[in-house]
């Protein structure tokens, strides 16, 4: 699967393109801006873009009105097709957000139910009771997503709903040549629907990738041969930044050992979870870290741990944003991409990750672990990479059996001699490929 060897780049289109927060009905080809960033994304070392929702919606994108049309605030289907062509020309694949658990109140089928009530042929597309009423005085009650009644839950056990969604996915492949889907709130989706979706997509396009938004719990319930290829690794998200803030690398290392380590009880060894340090729903990494010097090291852990790394737009040059300031603070528009020392380092790590079978597929083992230093071993077939971190302001000499005389740092290209202990400079990360 191509995604297992990829580095993703996430874009929240409505914010990224500077579109109005509420749908104003005015068609503007703002989505073309993504095409202007294609060279930047490629240079950064990312070879797949995951787009948050971009179809016609009431406001933020997760309240879909029509799965078959690009949101008018972003342009037309033809405008987005050009963007997808540009991304593919830059060797960047396209993954769209499949918001299939719910739709907006402006969804065309729900509007029909509002108008015709019992006589609507779409009344069974939703979880509706005509014995009650909604907060909007619709004359019927319906189920919303987690109490948000602007988000109307779809009935995914209705074959007509499933057929409509699959027809829309086929349209996305035909018009945009997309390469996969990220499933919003996948933990809410009916598992039979996920199985049907996997079988449909397997037959639709070779290598079509499915990744689900999962928070906590057993990811094996949703990720497997007949289910999703991957899911978001929220379980390790907190450990990445809090290990740095508390100067306690035991936290993230033990989480990774629990997920991917060598023991028989390891939960997800052999699975490829989508890893991230921030996204459109959480505080930016540059805002959540206590020490700014830890920011490159945070990405070092992201690219060194098992999984598929994902970079959120703007964070590659250290943009800040607090969740407490609202979603808009996390989803800004930038005039143009920036490039600085952090971007350089992320690009180098992204390139190292993509080029290394051990970093993409390797087993995970702990070789050295203190509060402020760690060395992780990643091994795949004949390739062995040691991920070494020192989050302290002082140098550290690590003594361990490297089983090698020398190694090359995949990030810098510099040679490293393991004889007499391995020197870890202050605030450093290295990916040593051993000889």
C-alpha positions, 0 to 999 in steps of 0.5 A: 500500500502506497500510503504506508511509505508516504508522508501526508500534508493536511489542508483544511480548505475553507480556512486555507483558502480564506473562504467565508465561515458561512456559505454565502452562495457566491462561487469563487475559485479559491481552491486554485490556491492549493495548486500554487502550493503544490511545489512547496508540498513536494519540496517539503517531502510530502507525497499525499494531501489529505483535504478536510471537507470541501463539498457544498456545506452549510458552514464548516464543511462537516455539515454537507449539503451536496456530496457531488459539488465542490463548495461554491466558496471554493469554486467548481468541480472543474476548478478542483479537478485542475488542482488534483491534476497539478498535485498529481503532476507533482507526485502528490496523491489526493485523499478527501474527507468522507463525512458519511456519519452525518450531513447538514440541515441544508442537505438536499434529501433532508430538505425534502423531508422538511417539506413533505414530512411522511410523504418524502421518499427520503424519510428513511435516510435519517433517524426520524420520529414523527412523534416528536419535534426538533429544536428547529420546530421541524415537526419531527424529531431526528438524531443529531451527531453527539447532540449537535442537531445542525448535523443530521445523522444518516441511516447507514443501514439503508441501502439507498443511502449507501448506494448514494454515497458510493455513487458519490465516491465513484464520481470523485474518482472519475472527476478528480482521480482521488486516491483515498478517503479519510473517514470523519468520526469513523468510531461512529460508523456502522462496521457493516458499512465500513466493510461494504465501503472497503469492498467497494473501494477495493474494486473501484481503484487499485490501492485506494486508501481508507483511513478513519478518525479514531480517538481511543479504544481498540483500533483493531475493531476498525483497522484490518484486512476487510476494514480500514487500512489505517486510523488516526493515532490519537492514543500517542498524540498526547504522549508526543508533546507531553513527554517533552513538556514534562521531560519524561520520554518514558511516557511516549516510549512506553506508549509505543512499546504498548502499540508496536513493541516486540511482546506478544501482547503488543496491540498494533504491530504490523499496522500503519496508523496515521501519526500527527503532532497537530491538526485542525482540531487541536492546539498547534504544536508550536503553541503547546510545547513549553520549550521552542527548541523541542519543536524539531525534536517533536517532529523527530519523534513523529518521523521516527516512530511507527506509522504514517506521518502527517504534517498540518499546513503552516506548522512546518514553519512553526505557526502558532494557534490555540484551541481555546481561541476557537476553531478559526484560530487553528484554520487560518489562511496564509498568503504564501508558504514560508520556509525556515530552519524548521521547514528544512529539518522537517523536509530532511526528516520526511525524505529520510522517512520515505526512503527508509524501509525500516522507518516505514515498516520496521519493528520497534524496540527500545535500546536506551531510555532515560527521562531526557534521552532515548534510542529506538531501534527500527528494523525491517529485513536487512535495514536497521535504523536507530532513532536517537533523541536528546531533549536536554540542554546538555550533551549526553553519551549513550553507551549501548551495544550498537551491533555496528561500527558505523552508521550514516545519519539519514537526516544530515548524511553525516557518518557516525562512529558507535565506538566508545559510546554515542555522543548526543548533542543538546536538543538533537535527533538523529536517524542512524542507518547502521552498517 
